[in-house]
Amino acid sequence: MLSFLRNAALRYFGKAIDRYYFRQRSPDLKGLEAFDLVVVWQPDGKLGDCLHILDLLSSVRHSKPDRAIIVICPLNLHEIYLNYGYSNVCLDSSRTLDTVRYISSRSFEHICLVSMETFPSLQCVQLINKLKPEAAVGFNAGPLSVFSHAMSDSAVN
């Protein structure tokens, strides 16, 4: 009986958490020029993700030079983001509550959160819940509806 329930649960949740569901289309994202603040969430210290984010931040910074950009990442990546000049502030990804307090203390009307996680962590969901960004961009804008927009869409790229 337990094996039947286990297999039924795997079949049910396997449909909801398909490895490639991030390829589904999401609504078009308005131009990044409309956002006062771009928050980038990179909870792990992967250098490859960092290089992709630097490219994204470069185009975001050139489209509107006075826009606030906050990168939330491990301490070992702070120097990279701050030295390239694309980020105004780097915050420690292990201190989510302090990050929310810092961002909430500033007055930003239009916030865009970009996550580099393939599958959102609890911390990422908490950030989205507390900050309530107009757009939450991630790899997976599929059936779980954590992110409102997917990076795989041409509107975001």
QUIRA-V230424 format. One record per helix or strand. SS is the DSSP state (@ for helix, = for strand). FROM is the first residue (numbers start at 1). TO is the last residue. If there is no record, write none. Layout:
# QUIRA-V230424
{{SS:FROM:TO} {SS:FROM:TO}}
This chain:
# QUIRA-V230424
{{@:2:16} {@:21:23} {@:32:34} {=:37:42} {@:47:63} {=:68:73} {@:75:84} {=:89:92} {@:96:105} {=:111:115} {@:122:131} {=:135:138} {=:149:150}}
